[in-house]
Amino acid sequence: MIRWLTEQVPRGRVAAFRTLVYLFVAADLVIFTPWVRTRADVPGELYQPLLIGRLLPLPTPTPTVVAAIFWVLLPLALLAATSRAPRLLGWSVLALYFEWMIIAMSYGKVDHDRIGLLVALAALPTAGRARHGDPTRTEAGGWALRVTQIAVICTYFLAAWAKLRFGGLDWATGSVLARAIIRRGTDLADLIAQVPYLLIVAQFGILAFELLSPVVFLLPERWRLAMVGFFYSFHLATVATITISFAPHLVAMTSFLPLERVRPVVWARRLVTRRRGGAAPTPDDGVSTAVPPLTGPAPAVGSATP
């Protein structure tokens, strides 16, 4: 079990995942959850913190508190995305973003799509230093990715458990998707809704896929990546039909992917060099691609070759 939890991964994968996660935190502040800043104008009596917010001595949101979290967290997340000072910046981003989420979810609505992201933020500072393109393998980085993967799959499995616990099979045979389409459906959803019983089949399918999601850990790498691709296609269909985005969850789910193969900076350098007509630069991946020198003596000029 310990070997599975700490399965070694390339440091380049950890570095790429770290950059992606922290860049999303910065984007989340200004794109996905900027509405959290409006909580500063809500009367303090309406603030009903989550259990963790009641256990910890956290302040009631005020304009000063919310603004301070936003303006400190934003540059720290961008700095953390560079993989510098991974522990200092990582723990700082975790503390501030965790408080940002407590403020966001303490007014009556709790989103379950951020579990994997929060676990990633808690685990990444323990992974140590990692450089993009570094093929050296690390157990600490493997652990950080593995616990994030477990959180991602728990998001699916526990969602199915909640559906069965509170709704039973009526969730699958009811009008859950129909109500969602009425509230926020797209034109594509309207076309799908016209097919008899298709929404009922889809609800049974959602339950089945969520309950079977832990199978992803039992598959060989090729099929595991295919199953993760199915997860992404499911969320693409969700956005296309009922406009519900699971962006934080999708970022955390990249922990399953071989991110070390994605080298946008190297690709950009190659593209620029090709346009200038020069030779492509050597990728900074820690592995030299230079041609080794000849070991034998060079033939004399003008000598005949037998």
N, C-alpha and C positions, 0 to 999 in steps of 0.2 A: 504493500500500500504506500509506504514512504517513497519507494522508488518511482511509483506512478505519480505521486503528488509532486515530486521534484525532478521529473523527467527533464533532462538537459535540453536547452534550446539555444540557438545562436544568439549572441549578444546583440547582433544587428536587428533581430526580431524584437527584442525588448526595447531597443532604442526607437524603432519605428512605431511600436505600440505606444510607448511613452509620449512621443511627439504628437501622435494622433489624439490621444486622450486629453492632453493638456490644451491642445489647440481647440478641441471641442468645448472644453470648459470655458475658454475665452469666448468662443462663438455662442455658447449657451447664454452667457450673461447679456449679450447684445441682440441675439436673434430669437432664441427659443423661450427664454424666461425673463425678458426685460420687464414684464408685468410685476415681477416681485418687488420692484422699486416702488410701485404704487401702494404696497402694504404699509409703507411708512405713513400714509395719510389716513389709514383705517384706525378708528378708536381702539385703544389698548384693550378695552373690555372684550373685544371680539377675538382677540388672540387666544387660541386654545392650543397650546403646544402639544406635540406628540409626546409619547411616554419618555423618550430620551430627552426631550426638551424640558420635561418636568423634573427629571432626575438630575440634570445638570443645571448649574446656576447661570442660565442664559438670560440675557436681558430681553425685555419686551421691545419689539421693533419700534424704532423711532427714526425720523428722517436722518439723524446723525449716524445712528448705527448702520442703517441700510446703505447709506452713501459711503460710509467708511469701508464696509465689506466689499462693495462693488469696485471702488477705485483702488483698493489694495489688491484684491483678488485678480483683477484683469491683468495688470502688468506681471504679477507673480506667475500666473498661468502661462503667459507668453515666454517668460524666462525659463520656466520649468520645461517647456517644449524643446528647449535647446539641449536637454540632458545634462546641463551643468548643475552642480550641487544637488544631486538627485534626492538626498535625504532632507536637507534643510528646506529646499523649495517644495519637495513633495509633501512633507508633513504640513507645511504652511498652507499649501493649496487645499489639502484634505480638510484641515480645520475650518478654513473660511468657506469652502464650498459646502461642507456639511451644515454649517450654520445657515448658509443661503437656502439650502433645501428645507431645513426645519422651518424657516420663515415661510417658504413657499407652500409647504404642506400643512400648515397649522391653522388654516381657515376653512376647513370642511372637506377638502378634496386631497386625496393622496394618490399619486401616480406610482404604478409598480414598474415602470420601465427604466428606473434609475438604480435599481439594486446592483446590477452588474457594474455600472460605472462607478458607484461608490466603493464597491469592493476593489475595483481596479485602482482607484485613488489611494485606498488603504494599503494595497499590496505593492504598488510600484516603488515606494521609497525603500522597501526592503530588498529590491533587486540589485542595488548597487549601480556602479557606473557601467554604461553601455554606449558603444559608438556605432553609428550607422555603418552597415556593411561589414561589421566585425564577425567573422565566422566562428570565433571562439565560443564554446558552449558553456552554459552556466546553469547550475541547479537552482540558485536563488531566483534567477529570472524565470526558470521553468515553473517554480512554485507560484510566482506572481501571476503568470498566465493561467496556470491550472485552476487556482482558486477563482479567478475571474470567469473562466469557462464554467465552473460549477455553479456560480451565481447566475450566469446567463441561463443555464438549463433549469435551475430551480425556479427562475422566473416563469418559464413555461409550465413546468410540472405543478407548481403550487397554484398557478392560475387555474389549471384544470381542476385541481383539488377544491379550490374555492367555489368554482362553478357547481361541482357536484355536491359540495357540502351545503351550500345555501339555496341552490336551485334544483338539484337533482337532475333527473333525466328531462324534467320540464325545460331546462335550459336548452337542451338540444332540440326538443320538439316544439318549443315556443316561437315567439316572434322577435327574438333578440336582434337579429340582423335586419329584420324588416323595420323595426323602430329606429335602428341606427341609420338606415337608408333614408327614412322619412326626415330625420333630424338633420343629417349632414351628408346625404348621398350625392354622388356625381351622376352625370348622364350615363356613364358606363354601368353604375349600380342600378339605375332605373331599367336598363335593358336586361340585366341579369335577373332582377326581381320579377320580370314578366314570365320567366321560365318556371312552370309548375314544379313545386317541391325542391327546387334547386337550393334555396336558402336553408331548408331543413337538412339537406345532404351536406351543405357547407358547414353547418353547425356541428353535426356529428363528426365531420372531418377535422374541424378545429379541436374538438375534444380529443380525438384519437391522436392527432399529431402532438398535442401538448403532453398527453400521458406517455407517449412513446419517445419523447425527446431524449431521455437519458440513454437511449440506445446508441446515440452518437459516440459515446465513449467506448463502445465495444467494436466499432467498425475500424477496418484498416484505413490508412491515411487517405487513400484515393476516394473511398466511399464516404468517409467522414467529411471531406471537403464538399462532396456532392450533396450530402444532407444539410450542411451549413448553407450551401447555395439554395437549397429548397427553403430554408428558414428565411433567407433574404427575399426570395420570390414571394413568400407569403406576406411579408411586410410591404413589398411593393404593391401587391394586390390590395392590401388594406388601405394604403394611401390613395390608390387609384379609384377605390370604390366608396369608402366612407371617410376619407381624408384624415385618418388618425395616424400620426407619426410616432414611431418608437425610436427616434434618433439616438438618444443615449444608449438604449439597448443595442442598437445596431453597431455603435462604436465599440461597445464592450465585446460584442461578438466577433470583432476582428481578431480577438485573442486566439481564435482557431486557425487563422490564416497565416501562410508563410510570408509575413510582411517584409522580411529581409530582402525579398526579391524585388520589392518596389523601391526604386531609387530615382525619384523625380529629379533630384539635383544633378546626378550623373547623366540622366537622359537629357536634361536641358543643356548641359555642357557639350554633350556629343552633338546635339542638334545645332548649337551655335558654331561649333568647330566645323561641322560639315558645311554649313552655309558659308563659312569663311574660306573653305577649300583646304583646310589643314587636316592633320591626322587626328583621329579621335583620341581624347585623353584616356589615360589608364584609369579605370574605376578605382576609387579609394575604398576598396573592400578588404584591405589587409592582405591580399594575395597578389604577389608580383606576377605580371604577365610578360615581363621582359624576356626576350630570346636569349638563352645562355650563350656565352662566347664559345667560339671553336676551340677545341682542346688540342688539336694537332697543329704542327707548324704550317704557316702559310706557304703555298708553292711559290717558287722564284718566278719573277716576271719573265715571260718568254720561254719557260721550260715546257717541254712536251709532256703531255699526260698519257701514260701508257693505256 
